[in-house]
Amino acid sequence: MQKRYFLLAALYLLANFSVQAQTYQTLLKGGHLIDAKNNINKVMDVAIQDGKIAAIAANIDPKMAKQVIDITGKYVTPGLIDIHGHVFAGTDPDGQLENGFSSLAADGFTFRVGVTTIVDAGDAGAETFDLFKKNVIDKVQTRVLAFLNISKKGMYGDENSLEQQNNSFFDAQMAADVAKHYKDHIVGIKVAHYHKSDWVAVDRAVEAGKLANMPIMVDFGGTVPRLSLEELFLRKMRPGDIFTHTYGELIRTKETIVDLETKKLKPFVLEARRRGVIFDVGHGGGSFTFSQAIPATQQGFFPETISTDLHTGSMNSAMKDQLNVMSKFMAMNMPLADAVKASTWAAAKAIKHEELGHLSVGAIADVTVLNLREGKFGFYDVARFKQDGKNLLECEMTIKGGRIVYDLNALSFPMAK
């Protein structure tokens, strides 16, 4: 009897030790980690516990984890950050991007492409942000941040509507007050779709940015006569402000960064980069052309941040999604590690949310697992010209705050019996 007692006690202690030894909830085993902040670009194991990154090492004992997921041959990155999307979805037939049908329900178009954070680019203004927060930000699983439109009415109606062209709606103090009140959700001020040949919208946005101590994002152009891009970059925008639609080309109404005749990058663009202006992709349905992107990248001018300008028009056209845009730049010889950085750590810094975009121990466990497919793939621009590429990124798994929210091939599930 005594022998049996000691045996049971030993088994209990062994079982208890085994449970205690499992110090991690999830272990991603064998993947190639790309983490720009920590300068990691090699095979590393990633352990997750309590929604945070618990350990990063070349070889973590699988016995230490309750769940082990073999991702050998795949790439592991911080959760992707798309700093230019449109997710103030709603049912207002006149709302367009604000509370309308052109914006998208975030959760349907983020996790499946590895995006854990998306920044809405100006759908809501100071008078409508409460509704956006209540109906979208507070309801979705995706982390939704926002640039607040300098127009207090937001992106209501079409581009020529009163709400986007009336100077009286550009209230810098009101925008700054709302931005500061919602500082956990609002990352900056957006100016867009203003078609008058003056600087009112940009100047008010900069004023609001100064008052709120936040960057601005500028969607520039669409004016006849055109405004000067050099003046915008060198005399209006501040270091840390973001220029989106960098590789767009609207010949009559928008100046380009690459000279249309010589195909040379304009010198003031490089000067602006040295000043600290951030150049973002913002692909969209009408704002990316190979005629700008190819010569620019051939001269070494790649974007600091890669973003989609996601909406119903762009997603079914040349843009597709975040991974497609990253793959498109890889087809123009942007290294994979740089494309990942532009969609993670560089993006986090641009929006001043440096708790995101990296997998340091203790960081939020937003993780993306990617397949790098090899073959012949085609990409096209908004002018409907094509570029071939040898690689296409595909999302295998997305983890948000330590929880698996997308699993393409059921790698995290047990086999059926």
N, C-alpha and C positions, 0 to 999 in steps of 0.2 A: 504493500500500500504506500509505504514511504517512497519507494522507488518510482511508483506511478505519479506521486505528487511532484517529485523533483522533475520528472519528465514533462509534466504539464506546465510547470513553472518555467522550465527552460523554453518550451515552445511559445509560451506567452511572451516572455522577454524577447525572444527572437522576432516574433511578429511585431511587437511594439517597436523594436529597434528598426525593423524594416520600414515601418510607417514613418518613424522619425527621420530615417535616412532619406526619405523622399522629400527633400527640401524644396523642390521645384514643382509647380503645377504642370508646366509644359516645357519640353526641351526640343528645340529645332536642331536636328543632328545632321552635320555633314554639308551644310550649304556654304556657298561662297558669299561672304559678307562684304558689302560695300557701304561704308560709313564715313562720309567726308569729314565730319567734325573730328572724328577720332583717327583719321588717316589710316583706315583699315580697308584693305582690298585683297582679301585672301580667305581661304576656307577656315571658318570658325563656327563653333557651336554657340547657340543663343538660348539661355534659360530664362523663363518667365515665372514670376510668382507675385500674387496679389496685384496684378495689373501693371507691374513694373518690370523692367529688365533687371534680373537678379544676378546674372553672370554671363560673361563672354570669355570663352577660352578655346584653345585649339582642340581640346578633347575633354568633354564633361561626361562623367560616368553616367550611363543611362539609368542605373539603379537609383540615382538621386532624384528622378522625376516620375511623377504619376503618369504622365503621358509623354511618349517619345514619338516624334514625327520625323521620319527619314526624308530629308530633302537633298540628298546627294545629287550633285549635278545641276542644282538650281541656284539662283541668286537670292540673297536675303538683303533687304534694304529697310531703312526706316519707312514708316507709312508715307506714301506719296502725298504731296501738298500741291493742290491746284489753286494758284492765287488769282485766277480770273475765270469765274463761272457765273451762271445765272440760275439761282435756285429759289427765287421768290415765286414759286408756282402758286397758281390760284385759278379762280373761275371768272374773274372779271373780264368780259369780252373786250373791253377797251384798255385793259391793263398792260397788254403786251408782256414786257419783262417784269413789271411790278404787279404781283398778284394776278398774273395772267397766264395765257396758254403757251407763250414762247419760252418761259422758264420751266425748269424741270424739277421733279421731286428728287431731292438729293440722293436718298438711299438707293434709288433704282439705277444710278449711273456713276457711283463712286466705288463702293467696295469691290465690285466685279472687275475693276481695272486697277485695284491696289491703292486707290485714293482714300485716305482716312480723314483728311481735312480739305475742305473746299472753301474758298473765299468768294462770296458773292460780290460782284464788281459793280456796285452802285444802283441796284434795283430800287432800294428804298432810300427815301430822303428823311429829313428830320421829322416831318409830320407823319411818316408812314412806317418808321422803323419799329414802333411798338407792335404793329400788326404783323410785321415780318417775324419779329422775335416770338410772338405768341403762336402764330400759325405754322412756322417752319423751324426756327432755331431750337425752340424748346421741345419740339415733337420728334425730331429725327435722330437716328443713331449716329450719322455722320457728324463730325465736328464742323459746324458752319460758322465761319467768321464773316466779316463784311467790311467793304469800303462803303462809306455813307455818301450818297450822291450830294453834291453841292446844291442841287435843286431840292428845295424842301419837299417837293412833290414826287421826287424820284423819277424813274424811267416809266412814266405813265404815258400811254398813247404812243404814236409813232415818233420818228426822230424829229419831225417838224412841228410837233405839238406845242401848245402854249407852255406846258409844264417844263419843257426842256429848252425853250428859246426865250423865255421871259426873264429879263434880268432881275426883276423884282422878287423872283423866287430864289435867288442866290444869296441867302442870308448866312454869312460866315459865322457870326456869333451864335446863331441858333444851331448850326451844324456842329460847331465846336462843343457847345453845351451838351448836345445829345451824344456826341462821340465820347466825351469825358464821362458822362453818366453811364454809358454802356461800354466802358473801356475794356471789359473782359471779352466783348464780342466784336467791337468795331476796331479795325486795325488802321484806318486812314480815311481820306476823303477822295472821292472820285469825281472827275470832270469828264463828260462824254456827250457826244451827239449835239454839240453846240455849233451852229453853222453860221454865226455872224462873224464878220471880219474884224473882230475886236478881241481884247484880252480879258473881258469882264469875267467870264467863267473861270479861267485859269487863275486870275488874280484873286478872286474870292475864295477859290479852293486853297490856294497857298496861304491866304490869310487865316482860313479855318484850320489848316494844318499847323500853322504856327501857334494859334491859340490853344489847340488841343495837344500840341507836341506830338504830332503824328505825320507820317508821310502822305503824299498824295499820289494817286494813280491817274495818268493823263491818257485819254483816248483822244487823239488830236487829228484835226483835219476836217475835210468836208466843207471848206469855206471857199467862196469865190468873191474877190481875189483871195489867193492863199496867204496864210500867215507864215512867218519865217520860223522854220524848224531850229535854225541856229539861235534865234532870240529865245525861243522856248527853252532850249537846252542850257544855254550859257547865261541867260539873264533872268529867267522866270523860275525854272525848277531849281530845287535845292539838293545838295548831296543827300542821298537816301530816297529821293522821290523816284517814282517808277514810271517809265514810258512803256506803254503796252502797244500791241500791234506794230512791233518794231519792223517787221519785214513786209508790211502792207504796201500796196501801190495803187493809189487812185490818181491817175495822171493829171486830171484837170484840177482837182480840189485838194490834193494832199502832196506835200513835198516828201521825197523819199530820202533814205539814208545813203543809198548808192546812186551815184549820178547815172541817169538813164542812157547817156551817150557814151561816156568813157568807161562805165561799169566799175568805177573806183569809189571806194568809201569816202564820203566827204570828211575832210579833216576835222571839222568841228564836232563830228560824232565821236571821234576818238578823244577829243578834248573833253567832251561831256562825260565820257566814261571815266576819264582821269579825275574829273570833278566829283565823281561819286553818283552820277545819275545811273539808275538801274534799268537795264534794257530787258524787257519781258516779251515773250512770244505773243500771247493773246491771239491765237490762230483764227478762231471764229469762222463765220461763213463767208467773210469777204476781206480778210485782213492778213493773208499770208500768200506770198508769191515766190516761186523759185527764182524769178528774174531779179528779186532783191536778195533772197536768202543764199543762193549759190555763190554769187560774187562776194557777198559779205563774209560768208564762212570761209571761202577760199582765201580771203585776206585776214583770216583769224578772228573775225568778229562773230563769235557765238553768243547766244543769250546768257545772261546771268540766271534767269529764271525761265522755266518752260511752263506754259499754261495753255488752257484750251479755248477760253471764251465759249464755254459749253452752253448751248441752248438748242431748241428743236431744229433750227435751221442748220447749225454747224455740225451737229452730231451725225446727220444723215448725208453729209456731203464730204468735202475734202478732209475735214478735221478728224472725225470719228471719236477719239477719246484721248486721255492723257498718254497712254502707252503708245498710241499711234503717232502722236506728235513727237514723243521721245524717239521712236524708231525712225521717224522722218529725218530728224537731225542726225541720227547715227548713219543714215544713208548719205549724209553730207559730211561724213568723216568725223563726227563728234564722238569721242570715246564713250563707251558705256558708262564708265565711272563719272564722267563729266555730266552726262545726261541725267544720271541718278542724283548727283549733287544739285543740279539745277531744279530738280523736282523734290528736293528734301531740305538739306541744310541751307542752301542759298535762299530757298523760298522762305524758310523759317526766319532767317535773319532779315529778309526784306520786309516782312510783316511784323518784325519785332516780337516774335513768339519763339524764343530760343529754347523753350522747354520742349519744343517739337523738332522733328527733322534729324534726329540722331538716336543711337542705341547705346548711350552710355549707361553704365550700371546705375540704377536708381531712376532712369528716365521712364516716361510713360511708354508702355509696351504697345506702341503702334508699329506694326511690322508688315512688310509686304514681301511675299515670296514670288519670284518671277522665273518663268521659262524664257530662255533666249533661243528662239527658233531660228534655224539656218535654212537658207534656200534662196529663191528669187521672189521678191515681194515688190509690189508697185505702190507708189504714193503719188497723190496728185494735189495740186494747189487750187486756190479759188478761181484762178484763170483757166483751170482745167488742162494744165500741162503736167506731165508725168516725170517722175524720177524713180529709178529702180534702186532697190536696196537688198542687202544680203541677210539682214536680220530683222526679226519682228519680235517685240516683247509681248509676253502673254502672262496674265496674272494667274498664278497657281493657288495662292492663298492670301487672305488679308486678315490681320489680327488688329483689333481696335481695343485699346485699353486692356490687353491681355486676353480678350475673348475672340475666338475665331468667328468671323462674321461672313467669310466667303471661303469656300473650299471646292475648287474646280473638280478635282478627281478623288474626293473623299479620302484624302491622305490621313485625316485625323480620326477616321471612323474604324471600328473593329470589323472584321470580316463576318459576313452572314453565316449562320450555322444551319 
